[in-house]
Amino acid sequence: MVCLPFQIGALTLTVKPSIGIALWPGDGESAERLIDHADAAMYCAKRQRSGHAFFDQGGGDGSRKAQASPSA
């Protein structure tokens, strides 16, 4: 697993990935738009320390936001 601690010499390191998810076609028709929206979702996951977040278009106003999923 990525999140398990590992040793390098005397150091114990833990990696905690943040993943942003944007789905085609609802979150964007072009690769650039999907990457932009996945990036916005990734920063949401980082802020909320949730590990992952899905991009959410919002209430139809075109606002950029992301929704972090509850941890299992």
Order of alpha helices (4+ residues) and beta strands (2+ residues): beta-beta-beta-alpha-beta-beta
